[in-house]
Amino acid sequence: MADFDIESVSRLRVIELREQLTKRGLPTTGLKEELVKRLRDAMESEQSIREVSDESSPEIRERIKAVGEKEQAR
């Protein structure tokens, strides 16, 4: 199962949960319920980070542009 969302995590097999946790550098021990919670928490954190990054991207681009313009003015 390659593509899944937070809601479908509980349908993953334990081996698949462990693979996903390993990819994220997270502990892979515990019962399935614990693995599901750990992976869901990680996915929610990743989603929050992406949302913050998406929202701040225009601001960051403007800052980079301003710094570049200051460097050219020197």
PQR file with spaces between the fields and no chain letter, atoms N, CA, C, O and H, PARSE charges and radii, in Angstrom:
ATOM       1  N    MET     1       0.865   -1.182    0.000 -0.4000 1.5000
ATOM       2  CA   MET     1       0.000    0.000    0.000 -0.0000 2.0000
ATOM       3  C    MET     1       0.901    1.231    0.000  0.5500 1.7000
ATOM       4  O    MET     1       1.483    1.574    1.029 -0.5500 1.4000
ATOM       5  N    ALA     2       1.014    1.879   -1.119 -0.4000 1.5000
ATOM       6  CA   ALA     2       1.930    3.007   -1.252 -0.0000 2.0000
ATOM       7  C    ALA     2       1.284    4.326   -0.836  0.5500 1.7000
ATOM       8  O    ALA     2       1.894    5.110   -0.109 -0.5500 1.4000
ATOM       9  H    ALA     2       0.541    1.600   -1.954  0.4000 1.0000
ATOM      10  N    ASP     3       0.079    4.575   -1.282 -0.4000 1.5000
ATOM      11  CA   ASP     3      -0.591    5.837   -0.981 -0.0000 2.0000
ATOM      12  C    ASP     3      -1.668    5.611    0.074  0.5500 1.7000
ATOM      13  O    ASP     3      -2.531    4.743   -0.059 -0.5500 1.4000
ATOM      14  H    ASP     3      -0.417    3.938   -1.873  0.4000 1.0000
ATOM      15  N    PHE     4      -1.587    6.408    1.109 -0.4000 1.5000
ATOM      16  CA   PHE     4      -2.580    6.325    2.163 -0.0000 2.0000
ATOM      17  C    PHE     4      -2.641    7.664    2.871  0.5500 1.7000
ATOM      18  O    PHE     4      -1.731    8.487    2.770 -0.5500 1.4000
ATOM      19  H    PHE     4      -0.886    7.113    1.217  0.4000 1.0000
ATOM      20  N    ASP     5      -3.733    7.860    3.586 -0.4000 1.5000
ATOM      21  CA   ASP     5      -3.876    9.096    4.338 -0.0000 2.0000
ATOM      22  C    ASP     5      -3.984    8.758    5.824  0.5500 1.7000
ATOM      23  O    ASP     5      -3.983    7.587    6.207 -0.5500 1.4000
ATOM      24  H    ASP     5      -4.472    7.191    3.668  0.4000 1.0000
ATOM      25  N    ILE     6      -4.075    9.765    6.629 -0.4000 1.5000
ATOM      26  CA   ILE     6      -4.088    9.567    8.077 -0.0000 2.0000
ATOM      27  C    ILE     6      -5.227    8.641    8.498  0.5500 1.7000
ATOM      28  O    ILE     6      -5.051    7.809    9.388 -0.5500 1.4000
ATOM      29  H    ILE     6      -4.076   10.715    6.319  0.4000 1.0000
ATOM      30  N    GLU     7      -6.386    8.778    7.870 -0.4000 1.5000
ATOM      31  CA   GLU     7      -7.539    7.963    8.243 -0.0000 2.0000
ATOM      32  C    GLU     7      -7.339    6.487    7.901  0.5500 1.7000
ATOM      33  O    GLU     7      -7.895    5.626    8.583 -0.5500 1.4000
ATOM      34  H    GLU     7      -6.530    9.453    7.147  0.4000 1.0000
ATOM      35  N    SER     8      -6.565    6.176    6.870 -0.4000 1.5000
ATOM      36  CA   SER     8      -6.397    4.783    6.450 -0.0000 2.0000
ATOM      37  C    SER     8      -5.197    4.095    7.088  0.5500 1.7000
ATOM      38  O    SER     8      -4.918    2.937    6.776 -0.5500 1.4000
ATOM      39  H    SER     8      -6.114    6.875    6.316  0.4000 1.0000
ATOM      40  N    VAL     9      -4.490    4.777    7.967 -0.4000 1.5000
ATOM      41  CA   VAL     9      -3.307    4.203    8.612 -0.0000 2.0000
ATOM      42  C    VAL     9      -3.661    2.914    9.348  0.5500 1.7000
ATOM      43  O    VAL     9      -2.878    1.964    9.336 -0.5500 1.4000
ATOM      44  H    VAL     9      -4.717    5.718    8.220  0.4000 1.0000
ATOM      45  N    SER    10      -4.812    2.870    9.978 -0.4000 1.5000
ATOM      46  CA   SER    10      -5.183    1.688   10.759 -0.0000 2.0000
ATOM      47  C    SER    10      -5.389    0.450    9.895  0.5500 1.7000
ATOM      48  O    SER    10      -5.413   -0.666   10.413 -0.5500 1.4000
ATOM      49  H    SER    10      -5.448    3.642    9.988  0.4000 1.0000
ATOM      50  N    ARG    11      -5.536    0.632    8.595 -0.4000 1.5000
ATOM      51  CA   ARG    11      -5.698   -0.521    7.698 -0.0000 2.0000
ATOM      52  C    ARG    11      -4.367   -1.102    7.243  0.5500 1.7000
ATOM      53  O    ARG    11      -4.332   -2.162    6.617 -0.5500 1.4000
ATOM      54  H    ARG    11      -5.517    1.539    8.174  0.4000 1.0000
ATOM      55  N    LEU    12      -3.271   -0.411    7.554 -0.4000 1.5000
ATOM      56  CA   LEU    12      -1.955   -0.930    7.185 -0.0000 2.0000
ATOM      57  C    LEU    12      -1.619   -2.142    8.033  0.5500 1.7000
ATOM      58  O    LEU    12      -2.059   -2.254    9.177 -0.5500 1.4000
ATOM      59  H    LEU    12      -3.300    0.450    8.062  0.4000 1.0000
ATOM      60  N    ARG    13      -0.840   -3.043    7.469 -0.4000 1.5000
ATOM      61  CA   ARG    13      -0.348   -4.188    8.238 -0.0000 2.0000
ATOM      62  C    ARG    13       0.794   -3.706    9.128  0.5500 1.7000
ATOM      63  O    ARG    13       1.386   -2.658    8.870 -0.5500 1.4000
ATOM      64  H    ARG    13      -0.483   -2.952    6.540  0.4000 1.0000
ATOM      65  N    VAL    14       1.097   -4.460   10.159 -0.4000 1.5000
ATOM      66  CA   VAL    14       2.147   -4.080   11.100 -0.0000 2.0000
ATOM      67  C    VAL    14       3.470   -3.873   10.368  0.5500 1.7000
ATOM      68  O    VAL    14       4.192   -2.919   10.658 -0.5500 1.4000
ATOM      69  H    VAL    14       0.616   -5.311   10.368  0.4000 1.0000
ATOM      70  N    ILE    15       3.790   -4.744    9.436 -0.4000 1.5000
ATOM      71  CA   ILE    15       5.054   -4.598    8.696 -0.0000 2.0000
ATOM      72  C    ILE    15       5.078   -3.286    7.914  0.5500 1.7000
ATOM      73  O    ILE    15       6.123   -2.643    7.817 -0.5500 1.4000
ATOM      74  H    ILE    15       3.203   -5.519    9.201  0.4000 1.0000
ATOM      75  N    GLU    16       3.933   -2.885    7.358 -0.4000 1.5000
ATOM      76  CA   GLU    16       3.855   -1.620    6.622 -0.0000 2.0000
ATOM      77  C    GLU    16       3.964   -0.432    7.569  0.5500 1.7000
ATOM      78  O    GLU    16       4.597    0.573    7.243 -0.5500 1.4000
ATOM      79  H    GLU    16       3.084   -3.408    7.437  0.4000 1.0000
ATOM      80  N    LEU    17       3.352   -0.546    8.732 -0.4000 1.5000
ATOM      81  CA   LEU    17       3.469    0.511    9.735 -0.0000 2.0000
ATOM      82  C    LEU    17       4.923    0.687   10.144  0.5500 1.7000
ATOM      83  O    LEU    17       5.422    1.808   10.245 -0.5500 1.4000
ATOM      84  H    LEU    17       2.838   -1.362    8.997  0.4000 1.0000
ATOM      85  N    ARG    18       5.593   -0.433   10.377 -0.4000 1.5000
ATOM      86  CA   ARG    18       7.003   -0.361   10.782 -0.0000 2.0000
ATOM      87  C    ARG    18       7.867    0.246    9.680  0.5500 1.7000
ATOM      88  O    ARG    18       8.793    1.006    9.962 -0.5500 1.4000
ATOM      89  H    ARG    18       5.187   -1.343   10.295  0.4000 1.0000
ATOM      90  N    GLU    19       7.565   -0.088    8.427 -0.4000 1.5000
ATOM      91  CA   GLU    19       8.324    0.503    7.306 -0.0000 2.0000
ATOM      92  C    GLU    19       8.156    2.018    7.289  0.5500 1.7000
ATOM      93  O    GLU    19       9.130    2.751    7.121 -0.5500 1.4000
ATOM      94  H    GLU    19       6.813   -0.705    8.197  0.4000 1.0000
ATOM      95  N    GLN    20       6.929    2.484    7.463 -0.4000 1.5000
ATOM      96  CA   GLN    20       6.659    3.925    7.447 -0.0000 2.0000
ATOM      97  C    GLN    20       7.310    4.628    8.633  0.5500 1.7000
ATOM      98  O    GLN    20       7.829    5.735    8.497 -0.5500 1.4000
ATOM      99  H    GLN    20       6.137    1.888    7.599  0.4000 1.0000
ATOM     100  N    LEU    21       7.280    3.989    9.782 -0.4000 1.5000
ATOM     101  CA   LEU    21       7.917    4.569   10.965 -0.0000 2.0000
ATOM     102  C    LEU    21       9.434    4.617   10.791  0.5500 1.7000
ATOM     103  O    LEU    21      10.077    5.594   11.174 -0.5500 1.4000
ATOM     104  H    LEU    21       6.857    3.090    9.893  0.4000 1.0000
ATOM     105  N    THR    22       9.996    3.567   10.218 -0.4000 1.5000
ATOM     106  CA   THR    22      11.438    3.527    9.972 -0.0000 2.0000
ATOM     107  C    THR    22      11.850    4.658    9.039  0.5500 1.7000
ATOM     108  O    THR    22      12.869    5.311    9.262 -0.5500 1.4000
ATOM     109  H    THR    22       9.474    2.773    9.907  0.4000 1.0000
ATOM     110  N    LYS    23      11.056    4.892    7.987 -0.4000 1.5000
ATOM     111  CA   LYS    23      11.352    5.980    7.047 -0.0000 2.0000
ATOM     112  C    LYS    23      11.388    7.327    7.749  0.5500 1.7000
ATOM     113  O    LYS    23      12.085    8.243    7.314 -0.5500 1.4000
ATOM     114  H    LYS    23      10.227    4.362    7.806  0.4000 1.0000
ATOM     115  N    ARG    24      10.638    7.443    8.830 -0.4000 1.5000
ATOM     116  CA   ARG    24      10.562    8.712    9.565 -0.0000 2.0000
ATOM     117  C    ARG    24      11.520    8.754   10.757  0.5500 1.7000
ATOM     118  O    ARG    24      11.561    9.733   11.501 -0.5500 1.4000
ATOM     119  H    ARG    24      10.072    6.698    9.183  0.4000 1.0000
ATOM     120  N    GLY    25      12.286    7.680   10.924 -0.4000 1.5000
ATOM     121  CA   GLY    25      13.247    7.630   12.023 -0.0000 2.0000
ATOM     122  C    GLY    25      12.596    7.477   13.387  0.5500 1.7000
ATOM     123  O    GLY    25      13.151    7.910   14.396 -0.5500 1.4000
ATOM     124  H    GLY    25      12.253    6.884   10.319  0.4000 1.0000
ATOM     125  N    LEU    26      11.424    6.864   13.419 -0.4000 1.5000
ATOM     126  CA   LEU    26      10.677    6.705   14.658 -0.0000 2.0000
ATOM     127  C    LEU    26      10.774    5.269   15.164  0.5500 1.7000
ATOM     128  O    LEU    26      11.049    4.356   14.385 -0.5500 1.4000
ATOM     129  H    LEU    26      10.973    6.512   12.599  0.4000 1.0000
ATOM     130  N    PRO    27      10.550    5.060   16.463 -0.5600 1.5000
ATOM     131  CA   PRO    27      10.585    3.701   17.021  0.2800 2.0000
ATOM     132  C    PRO    27       9.556    2.797   16.346  0.5500 1.7000
ATOM     133  O    PRO    27       8.461    3.236   15.994 -0.5500 1.4000
ATOM     134  N    THR    28       9.923    1.541   16.174 -0.4000 1.5000
ATOM     135  CA   THR    28       9.047    0.589   15.494 -0.0000 2.0000
ATOM     136  C    THR    28       8.565   -0.516   16.423  0.5500 1.7000
ATOM     137  O    THR    28       8.031   -1.524   15.960 -0.5500 1.4000
ATOM     138  H    THR    28      10.813    1.185   16.460  0.4000 1.0000
ATOM     139  N    THR    29       8.745   -0.342   17.713 -0.4000 1.5000
ATOM     140  CA   THR    29       8.319   -1.366   18.656 -0.0000 2.0000
ATOM     141  C    THR    29       6.944   -1.037   19.205  0.5500 1.7000
ATOM     142  O    THR    29       6.519    0.118   19.232 -0.5500 1.4000
ATOM     143  H    THR    29       9.179    0.476   18.090  0.4000 1.0000
ATOM     144  N    GLY    30       6.262   -2.090   19.642 -0.4000 1.5000
ATOM     145  CA   GLY    30       4.958   -1.907   20.253 -0.0000 2.0000
ATOM     146  C    GLY    30       3.872   -2.655   19.509  0.5500 1.7000
ATOM     147  O    GLY    30       4.104   -3.253   18.459 -0.5500 1.4000
ATOM     148  H    GLY    30       6.607   -3.028   19.620  0.4000 1.0000
ATOM     149  N    LEU    31       2.689   -2.605   20.075 -0.4000 1.5000
ATOM     150  CA   LEU    31       1.526   -3.237   19.465 -0.0000 2.0000
ATOM     151  C    LEU    31       1.022   -2.381   18.307  0.5500 1.7000
ATOM     152  O    LEU    31       1.371   -1.208   18.181 -0.5500 1.4000
ATOM     153  H    LEU    31       2.500   -2.119   20.928  0.4000 1.0000
ATOM     154  N    LYS    32       0.194   -2.996   17.465 -0.4000 1.5000
ATOM     155  CA   LYS    32      -0.305   -2.291   16.284 -0.0000 2.0000
ATOM     156  C    LYS    32      -0.969   -0.969   16.669  0.5500 1.7000
ATOM     157  O    LYS    32      -0.753    0.044   16.004 -0.5500 1.4000
ATOM     158  H    LYS    32      -0.090   -3.950   17.567  0.4000 1.0000
ATOM     159  N    GLU    33      -1.753   -0.967   17.708 -0.4000 1.5000
ATOM     160  CA   GLU    33      -2.440    0.256   18.138 -0.0000 2.0000
ATOM     161  C    GLU    33      -1.438    1.379   18.419  0.5500 1.7000
ATOM     162  O    GLU    33      -1.682    2.534   18.069 -0.5500 1.4000
ATOM     163  H    GLU    33      -1.928   -1.790   18.248  0.4000 1.0000
ATOM     164  N    GLU    34      -0.319    1.039   19.047 -0.4000 1.5000
ATOM     165  CA   GLU    34       0.712    2.032   19.341 -0.0000 2.0000
ATOM     166  C    GLU    34       1.390    2.516   18.063  0.5500 1.7000
ATOM     167  O    GLU    34       1.684    3.703   17.921 -0.5500 1.4000
ATOM     168  H    GLU    34      -0.122    0.100   19.331  0.4000 1.0000
ATOM     169  N    LEU    35       1.637    1.592   17.134 -0.4000 1.5000
ATOM     170  CA   LEU    35       2.281    1.947   15.870 -0.0000 2.0000
ATOM     171  C    LEU    35       1.389    2.872   15.057  0.5500 1.7000
ATOM     172  O    LEU    35       1.860    3.839   14.459 -0.5500 1.4000
ATOM     173  H    LEU    35       1.398    0.628   17.250  0.4000 1.0000
ATOM     174  N    VAL    36       0.097    2.565   15.042 -0.4000 1.5000
ATOM     175  CA   VAL    36      -0.867    3.401   14.318 -0.0000 2.0000
ATOM     176  C    VAL    36      -0.878    4.807   14.902  0.5500 1.7000
ATOM     177  O    VAL    36      -0.825    5.785   14.156 -0.5500 1.4000
ATOM     178  H    VAL    36      -0.286    1.779   15.528  0.4000 1.0000
ATOM     179  N    LYS    37      -0.945    4.921   16.233 -0.4000 1.5000
ATOM     180  CA   LYS    37      -0.956    6.240   16.868 -0.0000 2.0000
ATOM     181  C    LYS    37       0.328    7.003   16.560  0.5500 1.7000
ATOM     182  O    LYS    37       0.288    8.194   16.255 -0.5500 1.4000
ATOM     183  H    LYS    37      -0.988    4.127   16.838  0.4000 1.0000
ATOM     184  N    ARG    38       1.460    6.321   16.640 -0.4000 1.5000
ATOM     185  CA   ARG    38       2.762    6.968   16.391 -0.0000 2.0000
ATOM     186  C    ARG    38       2.840    7.481   14.956  0.5500 1.7000
ATOM     187  O    ARG    38       3.307    8.594   14.715 -0.5500 1.4000
ATOM     188  H    ARG    38       1.492    5.353   16.887  0.4000 1.0000
ATOM     189  N    LEU    39       2.386    6.674   14.011 -0.4000 1.5000
ATOM     190  CA   LEU    39       2.429    7.090   12.607 -0.0000 2.0000
ATOM     191  C    LEU    39       1.441    8.216   12.333  0.5500 1.7000
ATOM     192  O    LEU    39       1.764    9.161   11.614 -0.5500 1.4000
ATOM     193  H    LEU    39       2.007    5.770   14.206  0.4000 1.0000
ATOM     194  N    ARG    40       0.252    8.125   12.895 -0.4000 1.5000
ATOM     195  CA   ARG    40      -0.732    9.214   12.716 -0.0000 2.0000
ATOM     196  C    ARG    40      -0.199   10.525   13.276  0.5500 1.7000
ATOM     197  O    ARG    40      -0.317   11.573   12.640 -0.5500 1.4000
ATOM     198  H    ARG    40      -0.010    7.357   13.479  0.4000 1.0000
ATOM     199  N    ASP    41       0.385   10.464   14.465 -0.4000 1.5000
ATOM     200  CA   ASP    41       0.954   11.676   15.065 -0.0000 2.0000
ATOM     201  C    ASP    41       2.032   12.270   14.169  0.5500 1.7000
ATOM     202  O    ASP    41       2.090   13.485   13.975 -0.5500 1.4000
ATOM     203  H    ASP    41       0.481    9.612   14.981  0.4000 1.0000
ATOM     204  N    ALA    42       2.881   11.408   13.626 -0.4000 1.5000
ATOM     205  CA   ALA    42       3.956   11.877   12.749 -0.0000 2.0000
ATOM     206  C    ALA    42       3.383   12.504   11.482  0.5500 1.7000
ATOM     207  O    ALA    42       3.851   13.550   11.034 -0.5500 1.4000
ATOM     208  H    ALA    42       2.833   10.422   13.784  0.4000 1.0000
ATOM     209  N    MET    43       2.373   11.864   10.908 -0.4000 1.5000
ATOM     210  CA   MET    43       1.770   12.383    9.683 -0.0000 2.0000
ATOM     211  C    MET    43       1.080   13.721    9.930  0.5500 1.7000
ATOM     212  O    MET    43       1.134   14.618    9.088 -0.5500 1.4000
ATOM     213  H    MET    43       1.992   11.013   11.272  0.4000 1.0000
ATOM     214  N    GLU    44       0.433   13.852   11.086 -0.4000 1.5000
ATOM     215  CA   GLU    44      -0.223   15.120   11.420 -0.0000 2.0000
ATOM     216  C    GLU    44       0.815   16.233   11.585  0.5500 1.7000
ATOM     217  O    GLU    44       0.595   17.366   11.157 -0.5500 1.4000
ATOM     218  H    GLU    44       0.389   13.123   11.769  0.4000 1.0000
ATOM     219  N    SER    45       1.937   15.900   12.206 -0.4000 1.5000
ATOM     220  CA   SER    45       3.013   16.885   12.360 -0.0000 2.0000
ATOM     221  C    SER    45       3.565   17.297   11.000  0.5500 1.7000
ATOM     222  O    SER    45       3.790   18.480   10.744 -0.5500 1.4000
ATOM     223  H    SER    45       2.115   14.980   12.554  0.4000 1.0000
ATOM     224  N    GLU    46       3.781   16.312   10.130 -0.4000 1.5000
ATOM     225  CA   GLU    46       4.290   16.602    8.790 -0.0000 2.0000
ATOM     226  C    GLU    46       3.321   17.495    8.029  0.5500 1.7000
ATOM     227  O    GLU    46       3.732   18.424    7.335 -0.5500 1.4000
ATOM     228  H    GLU    46       3.598   15.351   10.337  0.4000 1.0000
ATOM     229  N    GLN    47       2.035   17.205    8.165 -0.4000 1.5000
ATOM     230  CA   GLN    47       1.017   18.003    7.481 -0.0000 2.0000
ATOM     231  C    GLN    47       1.026   19.438    7.996  0.5500 1.7000
ATOM     232  O    GLN    47       0.918   20.380    7.211 -0.5500 1.4000
ATOM     233  H    GLN    47       1.701   16.449    8.729  0.4000 1.0000
ATOM     234  N    SER    48       1.154   19.609    9.306 -0.4000 1.5000
ATOM     235  CA   SER    48       1.199   20.951    9.886 -0.0000 2.0000
ATOM     236  C    SER    48       2.411   21.718    9.386  0.5500 1.7000
ATOM     237  O    SER    48       2.314   22.904    9.070 -0.5500 1.4000
ATOM     238  H    SER    48       1.242   18.843    9.944  0.4000 1.0000
ATOM     239  N    ILE    49       3.549   21.047    9.314 -0.4000 1.5000
ATOM     240  CA   ILE    49       4.767   21.690    8.822 -0.0000 2.0000
ATOM     241  C    ILE    49       4.592   22.118    7.371  0.5500 1.7000
ATOM     242  O    ILE    49       4.991   23.220    6.996 -0.5500 1.4000
ATOM     243  H    ILE    49       3.628   20.084    9.570  0.4000 1.0000
ATOM     244  N    ARG    50       3.996   21.248    6.551 -0.4000 1.5000
ATOM     245  CA   ARG    50       3.760   21.596    5.142 -0.0000 2.0000
ATOM     246  C    ARG    50       2.853   22.803    5.028  0.5500 1.7000
ATOM     247  O    ARG    50       3.093   23.688    4.207 -0.5500 1.4000
ATOM     248  H    ARG    50       3.672   20.353    6.856  0.4000 1.0000
ATOM     249  N    GLU    51       1.805   22.848    5.851 -0.4000 1.5000
ATOM     250  CA   GLU    51       0.875   23.970    5.799 -0.0000 2.0000
ATOM     251  C    GLU    51       1.569   25.270    6.184  0.5500 1.7000
ATOM     252  O    GLU    51       1.364   26.296    5.535 -0.5500 1.4000
ATOM     253  H    GLU    51       1.610   22.129    6.519  0.4000 1.0000
ATOM     254  N    VAL    52       2.374   25.237    7.215 -0.4000 1.5000
ATOM     255  CA   VAL    52       3.108   26.427    7.635 -0.0000 2.0000
ATOM     256  C    VAL    52       4.086   26.843    6.548  0.5500 1.7000
ATOM     257  O    VAL    52       4.221   28.030    6.252 -0.5500 1.4000
ATOM     258  H    VAL    52       2.540   24.404    7.742  0.4000 1.0000
ATOM     259  N    SER    53       4.769   25.868    5.952 -0.4000 1.5000
ATOM     260  CA   SER    53       5.727   26.168    4.883 -0.0000 2.0000
ATOM     261  C    SER    53       5.021   26.789    3.684  0.5500 1.7000
ATOM     262  O    SER    53       5.513   27.752    3.096 -0.5500 1.4000
ATOM     263  H    SER    53       4.660   24.904    6.193  0.4000 1.0000
ATOM     264  N    ASP    54       3.874   26.237    3.327 -0.4000 1.5000
ATOM     265  CA   ASP    54       3.121   26.765    2.189 -0.0000 2.0000
ATOM     266  C    ASP    54       2.671   28.192    2.449  0.5500 1.7000
ATOM     267  O    ASP    54       2.706   29.033    1.551 -0.5500 1.4000
ATOM     268  H    ASP    54       3.474   25.455    3.805  0.4000 1.0000
ATOM     269  N    GLU    55       2.249   28.467    3.680 -0.4000 1.5000
ATOM     270  CA   GLU    55       1.767   29.801    4.012 -0.0000 2.0000
ATOM     271  C    GLU    55       2.901   30.817    4.055  0.5500 1.7000
ATOM     272  O    GLU    55       2.709   31.978    3.694 -0.5500 1.4000
ATOM     273  H    GLU    55       2.221   27.784    4.410  0.4000 1.0000
ATOM     274  N    SER    56       4.071   30.388    4.490 -0.4000 1.5000
ATOM     275  CA   SER    56       5.166   31.334    4.647 -0.0000 2.0000
ATOM     276  C    SER    56       6.029   31.455    3.401  0.5500 1.7000
ATOM     277  O    SER    56       6.882   32.340    3.334 -0.5500 1.4000
ATOM     278  H    SER    56       4.226   29.445    4.782  0.4000 1.0000
ATOM     279  N    SER    57       5.838   30.616    2.440 -0.4000 1.5000
ATOM     280  CA   SER    57       6.683   30.638    1.250 -0.0000 2.0000
ATOM     281  C    SER    57       6.723   31.995    0.553  0.5500 1.7000
ATOM     282  O    SER    57       7.817   32.455    0.227 -0.5500 1.4000
ATOM     283  H    SER    57       5.145   29.897    2.494  0.4000 1.0000
ATOM     284  N    PRO    58       5.604   32.660    0.306 -0.5600 1.5000
ATOM     285  CA   PRO    58       5.678   33.976   -0.344  0.2800 2.0000
ATOM     286  C    PRO    58       6.492   34.975    0.479  0.5500 1.7000
ATOM     287  O    PRO    58       7.244   35.778   -0.074 -0.5500 1.4000
ATOM     288  N    GLU    59       6.336   34.920    1.793 -0.4000 1.5000
ATOM     289  CA   GLU    59       7.076   35.830    2.662 -0.0000 2.0000
ATOM     290  C    GLU    59       8.571   35.539    2.572  0.5500 1.7000
ATOM     291  O    GLU    59       9.383   36.460    2.482 -0.5500 1.4000
ATOM     292  H    GLU    59       5.725   34.269    2.242  0.4000 1.0000
ATOM     293  N    ILE    60       8.922   34.289    2.595 -0.4000 1.5000
ATOM     294  CA   ILE    60      10.331   33.908    2.499 -0.0000 2.0000
ATOM     295  C    ILE    60      10.901   34.330    1.157  0.5500 1.7000
ATOM     296  O    ILE    60      12.023   34.833    1.093 -0.5500 1.4000
ATOM     297  H    ILE    60       8.263   33.541    2.668  0.4000 1.0000
ATOM     298  N    ARG    61      10.154   34.136    0.096 -0.4000 1.5000
ATOM     299  CA   ARG    61      10.617   34.553   -1.234 -0.0000 2.0000
ATOM     300  C    ARG    61      10.855   36.056   -1.279  0.5500 1.7000
ATOM     301  O    ARG    61      11.829   36.512   -1.878 -0.5500 1.4000
ATOM     302  H    ARG    61       9.243   33.727    0.148  0.4000 1.0000
ATOM     303  N    GLU    62       9.982   36.821   -0.656 -0.4000 1.5000
ATOM     304  CA   GLU    62      10.147   38.278   -0.625 -0.0000 2.0000
ATOM     305  C    GLU    62      11.405   38.670    0.146  0.5500 1.7000
ATOM     306  O    GLU    62      12.132   39.581   -0.252 -0.5500 1.4000
ATOM     307  H    GLU    62       9.191   36.450   -0.169  0.4000 1.0000
ATOM     308  N    ARG    63      11.648   37.979    1.240 -0.4000 1.5000
ATOM     309  CA   ARG    63      12.855   38.269    2.031 -0.0000 2.0000
ATOM     310  C    ARG    63      14.114   37.949    1.233  0.5500 1.7000
ATOM     311  O    ARG    63      15.075   38.718    1.237 -0.5500 1.4000
ATOM     312  H    ARG    63      11.058   37.240    1.563  0.4000 1.0000
ATOM     313  N    ILE    64      14.100   36.826    0.561 -0.4000 1.5000
ATOM     314  CA   ILE    64      15.259   36.439   -0.253 -0.0000 2.0000
ATOM     315  C    ILE    64      15.482   37.458   -1.362  0.5500 1.7000
ATOM     316  O    ILE    64      16.614   37.849   -1.646 -0.5500 1.4000
ATOM     317  H    ILE    64      13.319   36.201    0.557  0.4000 1.0000
ATOM     318  N    LYS    65      14.392   37.878   -1.979 -0.4000 1.5000
ATOM     319  CA   LYS    65      14.480   38.870   -3.047 -0.0000 2.0000
ATOM     320  C    LYS    65      15.063   40.178   -2.505  0.5500 1.7000
ATOM     321  O    LYS    65      15.920   40.786   -3.146 -0.5500 1.4000
ATOM     322  H    LYS    65      13.472   37.560   -1.748  0.4000 1.0000
ATOM     323  N    ALA    66      14.607   40.609   -1.340 -0.4000 1.5000
ATOM     324  CA   ALA    66      15.092   41.856   -0.742 -0.0000 2.0000
ATOM     325  C    ALA    66      16.577   41.762   -0.424  0.5500 1.7000
ATOM     326  O    ALA    66      17.323   42.714   -0.655 -0.5500 1.4000
ATOM     327  H    ALA    66      13.911   40.115   -0.819  0.4000 1.0000
ATOM     328  N    VAL    67      17.005   40.636    0.100 -0.4000 1.5000
ATOM     329  CA   VAL    67      18.427   40.448    0.410 -0.0000 2.0000
ATOM     330  C    VAL    67      19.246   40.488   -0.874  0.5500 1.7000
ATOM     331  O    VAL    67      20.314   41.098   -0.914 -0.5500 1.4000
ATOM     332  H    VAL    67      16.399   39.863    0.287  0.4000 1.0000
ATOM     333  N    GLY    68      18.750   39.843   -1.915 -0.4000 1.5000
ATOM     334  CA   GLY    68      19.449   39.849   -3.200 -0.0000 2.0000
ATOM     335  C    GLY    68      19.571   41.250   -3.768  0.5500 1.7000
ATOM     336  O    GLY    68      20.613   41.613   -4.315 -0.5500 1.4000
ATOM     337  H    GLY    68      17.882   39.347   -1.882  0.4000 1.0000
ATOM     338  N    GLU    69      18.521   42.032   -3.643 -0.4000 1.5000
ATOM     339  CA   GLU    69      18.556   43.410   -4.137 -0.0000 2.0000
ATOM     340  C    GLU    69      19.556   44.253   -3.346  0.5500 1.7000
ATOM     341  O    GLU    69      20.255   45.090   -3.918 -0.5500 1.4000
ATOM     342  H    GLU    69      17.675   41.737   -3.199  0.4000 1.0000
ATOM     343  N    LYS    70      19.622   44.034   -2.042 -0.4000 1.5000
ATOM     344  CA   LYS    70      20.586   44.761   -1.218 -0.0000 2.0000
ATOM     345  C    LYS    70      22.010   44.379   -1.622  0.5500 1.7000
ATOM     346  O    LYS    70      22.892   45.238   -1.669 -0.5500 1.4000
ATOM     347  H    LYS    70      19.054   43.355   -1.578  0.4000 1.0000
ATOM     348  N    GLU    71      22.235   43.124   -1.907 -0.4000 1.5000
ATOM     349  CA   GLU    71      23.578   42.669   -2.314 -0.0000 2.0000
ATOM     350  C    GLU    71      23.973   43.300   -3.672  0.5500 1.7000
ATOM     351  O    GLU    71      25.126   43.683   -3.867 -0.5500 1.4000
ATOM     352  H    GLU    71      21.520   42.427   -1.869  0.4000 1.0000
ATOM     353  N    GLN    72      23.033   43.400   -4.579 -0.4000 1.5000
ATOM     354  CA   GLN    72      23.314   43.987   -5.890 -0.0000 2.0000
ATOM     355  C    GLN    72      23.582   45.484   -5.762  0.5500 1.7000
ATOM     356  O    GLN    72      24.355   46.044   -6.539 -0.5500 1.4000
ATOM     357  H    GLN    72      22.096   43.089   -4.421  0.4000 1.0000
ATOM     358  N    ALA    73      22.955   46.125   -4.802 -0.4000 1.5000
ATOM     359  CA   ALA    73      23.120   47.571   -4.627 -0.0000 2.0000
ATOM     360  C    ALA    73      24.511   47.930   -4.091  0.5500 1.7000
ATOM     361  O    ALA    73      24.953   49.069   -4.235 -0.5500 1.4000
ATOM     362  H    ALA    73      22.327   45.670   -4.171  0.4000 1.0000
ATOM     363  N    ARG    74      25.188   46.983   -3.486 -0.4000 1.5000
ATOM     364  CA   ARG    74      26.520   47.264   -2.919 -0.0000 2.0000
ATOM     365  C    ARG    74      27.514   47.507   -3.963  0.5500 1.7000
ATOM     366  O    ARG    74      28.680   47.757   -3.659 -0.5500 1.4000
ATOM     367  H    ARG    74      24.829   46.057   -3.369  0.4000 1.0000
